[in-house]
């Protein structure tokens, strides 16, 4: 198995964990967005997260290992946004 695929998979687990923590936090910013208040909106958000992960995994496994770096940047941005929301700084 390709190292880039393993890196993306592990980062994907972290992204889903952060995504779930933010969704369950009941942050006022999420309540202000009407689409996320509905259960279907949350499923769409998780589905979009899955599609991003799937696309990165497929591209990395087909000879584009640079997507591990791009997905790493995406994960850092998610981590920063999650930290800002969960710590109450936003």
Contact map, one row per residue, 1 for C-alpha under 8 A:
111011000000000000000000000000000000000000000000000000000000000000000000000000000000000000
111111000000000000000000000000000000000000000000000000000000100000000000000000000000000000
111111100000000000000000000000000000000000000000000000000000000000000000000000000000000000
011111110000000000000000000000000000000000000000000000000001100011110000000000000000000000
111111111000000000000000000000000000000000000000000000001001100010010000000000000000000000
111111111100000000000000000000000000000000000000000000000000000000000000000000000000000000
001111111110000000000000000000000000000000000000000000000000000000010000000000000000000000
000111111111000000000000000000000000000000000000000010011000000000010011000000000000000000
000011111111100000000000000000000000000000000000000010001000000000000000000000000000000000
000001111111110000000000000000000000000000000000000000000000000000000000000000000000000000
000000111111111000000000000000000000000000000000000000000000000000000011001000000000000000
000000011111111100000000000000000000000000000000000010000000000000000000001000000000000000
000000001111111110000000000000000000000000000000000000000000000000000000000000000000000000
000000000111111111000000000000000000000000000000000000000000000000000000001000000000000000
000000000011111111100000000000000000000000000000000000000000000000000000001001100000000000
000000000001111111110000000000000000000000000100100000000000000000000000000000000000000000
000000000000111111111000000000000000000000000000000000000000000000000000000000000000000000
000000000000011111111100000000000000000000000000000000000000000000000000000001100100000000
000000000000001111111110000000000000000000000100000000000000000000000000000000000100000000
000000000000000111111111000000000000000000000000000000000000000000000000000000000000000000
000000000000000011111111100000000000000000000000000000000000000000000000000000000000000000
000000000000000001111111111000000000000000000000000000000000000000000000000000000100110000
000000000000000000111111111001000000000001000000000000000000000000000000000000000000000000
000000000000000000011111110000000000000000000000000000000000000000000000000000000000000000
000000000000000000001111111000000000000000000000000000000000000000000000000000000000010000
000000000000000000000111111101100000000000000000000000000000000000000000000000000000000000
000000000000000000000110111111100000000000000000000000000000000000000000000000000000110000
000000000000000000000000011111110000000000000000000000000000000000000000000000000000000000
000000000000000000000000001111111000000000000000000000000000000000000000000000000000000000
000000000000000000000010011111111101100000000000000000000000000000000000000000000000000000
000000000000000000000000011111111101100000000000000000000000000000000000000000000000000000
000000000000000000000000000111111100000000000000000000000000000000000000000000000000000000
000000000000000000000000000011111111100000000000000000000000000000000000000000000000000000
000000000000000000000000000001111111110000000000000000000000000000000000000000000000000000
000000000000000000000000000000001111110011000000000000000000000000000000000000000000000000
000000000000000000000000000001101111111111001000000000000000000000000000000000000000000000
000000000000000000000000000001101111111011000000000000000000000000000000000000000000000000
000000000000000000000000000000000111111111000000000000000000000000000000000000000000000000
000000000000000000000000000000000001111111100000000000000000000000000000000000000000000000
000000000000000000000000000000000001011111110000000000000000000000000000000000000000000000
000000000000000000000000000000000011111111111000000000000000000000000000000000000000000000
000000000000000000000010000000000011111111111100000000000000000000000000000000000000000000
000000000000000000000000000000000000001111111110000000000000000000000000000000000000000000
000000000000000000000000000000000000000111111111000000000000000000000000000000000000000000
000000000000000000000000000000000001000011111111100000000000000000000000000000000000000000
000000000000000100100000000000000000000001111111110000000000000000000000000000000000000000
000000000000000000000000000000000000000000111111111000000000000000000000000000000000000000
000000000000000000000000000000000000000000011111111100000000000000000000000000000000000000
000000000000000100000000000000000000000000001111111110000000000000000000000000000000000000
000000000000000000000000000000000000000000000111111111000000000000000000000000000000000000
000000000000000000000000000000000000000000000011111111100000000000000000000000000000000000
000000000000000000000000000000000000000000000001111111110000000000000000000000000000000000
000000011001000000000000000000000000000000000000111111111000000000000000000000000000000000
000000000000000000000000000000000000000000000000011111111100000000000000000000000000000000
000000000000000000000000000000000000000000000000001111111110000000000000000000000000000000
000000010000000000000000000000000000000000000000000111111111000000110010000000000000000000
000010011000000000000000000000000000000000000000000011111111100000000000000000000000000000
000000000000000000000000000000000000000000000000000001111111110000000000000000000000000000
000000000000000000000000000000000000000000000000000000111111111110100000000000000000000000
000110000000000000000000000000000000000000000000000000011111111111110000000000000000000000
010110000000000000000000000000000000000000000000000000001111111110000000000000000000000000
000000000000000000000000000000000000000000000000000000000111111100000000000000000000000000
000000000000000000000000000000000000000000000000000000000011111110000000000000000000000000
000000000000000000000000000000000000000000000000000000000011111111100000000000000000000000
000110000000000000000000000000000000000000000000000000000011101111111000000000000000000000
000100000000000000000000000000000000000000000000000000000001000111111100000000000000000000
000100000000000000000000000000000000000000000000000000010011000111111110000000000000000000
000110110000000000000000000000000000000000000000000000010001000011111111000000000000000000
000000000000000000000000000000000000000000000000000000000000000011111111100000000000000000
000000000000000000000000000000000000000000000000000000000000000001111111110000000000000000
000000010010000000000000000000000000000000000000000000010000000000111111111000000000000000
000000010010000000000000000000000000000000000000000000000000000000011111111100000000000000
000000000000000000000000000000000000000000000000000000000000000000001111111110000000000000
000000000000000000000000000000000000000000000000000000000000000000000111111111000000000000
000000000011011000000000000000000000000000000000000000000000000000000011111111100000000000
000000000000000000000000000000000000000000000000000000000000000000000001111111110000000000
000000000000000000000000000000000000000000000000000000000000000000000000111111111000000000
000000000000001001000000000000000000000000000000000000000000000000000000011111111100000000
000000000000001001000000000000000000000000000000000000000000000000000000001111111110000000
000000000000000000000000000000000000000000000000000000000000000000000000000111111111000000
000000000000000000000000000000000000000000000000000000000000000000000000000011111111100000
000000000000000001100100000000000000000000000000000000000000000000000000000001111111110000
000000000000000000000000000000000000000000000000000000000000000000000000000000111111111000
000000000000000000000000000000000000000000000000000000000000000000000000000000011111111111
000000000000000000000100001000000000000000000000000000000000000000000000000000001111111111
000000000000000000000100101000000000000000000000000000000000000000000000000000000111111110
000000000000000000000000000000000000000000000000000000000000000000000000000000000011111111
000000000000000000000000000000000000000000000000000000000000000000000000000000000001111111
000000000000000000000000000000000000000000000000000000000000000000000000000000000001111111
000000000000000000000000000000000000000000000000000000000000000000000000000000000001101111
